[in-house]
Amino acid sequence: MEYDDLEYVGFWARTGATLIDSILIGIIVFPLLTAFYGESYWEYTSLIVGPMDFLLSWVFPAVAVILFWISKQATPGKMAVSAKIVDAKTGNAATTGQLIGRYLAYYLSLIPLGLGYFWVAFDSRKQGWHDKLAGTVVVRKKHRAPKPVSFDT
């Protein structure tokens, strides 16, 4: 694929992808948390209620996301918007190390007030801080429709 055929994926498409991924993770995790801890789980105010909470709320999402990134270059949400994570220098698939670093850098992007995520909206390459730290960009094909729209006049 020619690089001229690619575009950086912007803030709103990436926000939509994150929303899709969050809903999918919630569909899997929330019933399991309720099954393990009961309805009272949702009344706790602590960050981690117990070992199963830690595994389901923190470890499972991290492993799932990183495995999707490694195998598909995207999570289901990114696939829904036709986006892929690639190395920022070469355009090739990002390395496993880059992808693990990218996930860990998500937490840095939260500080302060999620500014690292909002950075995508203003950056020329549409990179969040996590992308910059990991050396990745999120791209997709331009003109993803099967054919251009035309009207008979």
QUISUL-V97199 format. One line per field, one symbol per residue. phi: phi as a letter, one per 30 degrees, with the letter a starting at -180 (. if undefined). Layout:
BEGIN
phi->???
END
This chain:
BEGIN
phi->.ddddcbdddeddddddddedddddddddeddddddciddedcdcddbdadddedddcdeddddddddeddbiadeddddcicbcbdddcideddedddddddddeddddcdhiedddeedcddchcdedddddibbcbaddhdddaddbbdb
END
